[in-house]
Amino acid sequence: VEIMPFGTIIGKRLPEKSPLPLVLIITLLLGIGVTFAEPAIGALKVAGQNVVVEQAAYLYVLLNDWSGILVLVIGFSVGLAAVIGTLRFLYGWSLKPFIYGSLAPVLALTLYGASDPDLTNVLGLAWDAGAVTTGPVTVPLKIAIGIALSHATGFAEGFGILALASAYPVLNILLLGLYVKYKQKALEVRA
């Protein structure tokens, strides 16, 4: 199945024929949907079976007990990036503030995670989650939508959605890792 023509049709016709809220909802759902369709997402559950809980407790919890939420967070991150990218095209916003605004917290959380022995194993998962968004389903669709939107809006910068779609999952998986750690610690204190 050819994905590029599908993305081109969506990027070109959807903004012309639909109100903005509907365009953004469809964009969000497409971002989530393409993430679930990525072959690498299926590998997460297999990888979770190979993690030894005593060696990487929070990684184990994320890949096993929280695997559904993990995939949903990755998908939502890609969908959010697609929505922001769409708004960027429609309103002619510059890409730079979005890149800087996402990379600063990603790098800060990465440094924090690297200094926390409990979270060091989660770092690789977070950064790999960003790489999942460069798979064979996401890339053609997002590029086609970006090109079509840039032609439809006359906005010359047709790219940037993939950069955001790679950064947001990293950020949100690092935040999820922190949440899981503190939730697990709270459960241990109560026990």
Secondary structure by P-SEA (a helix, b strand, c coil): ccaaaaaaaaaccccccccaaaaaaaaaaaaaaaaaacccccaaaaaaaaccccccaaaaaaaccaaaaaaaaaaaaaaaaaaaaaaaaaacccaaaaaaaaaaaaaaaaaaaaaccccccaaaaaaaaaaaaaccccaaaaaaaaaaaaaaacccccccaaaaaaaaaaaaaaaaaaaaaaaaaaaaaac
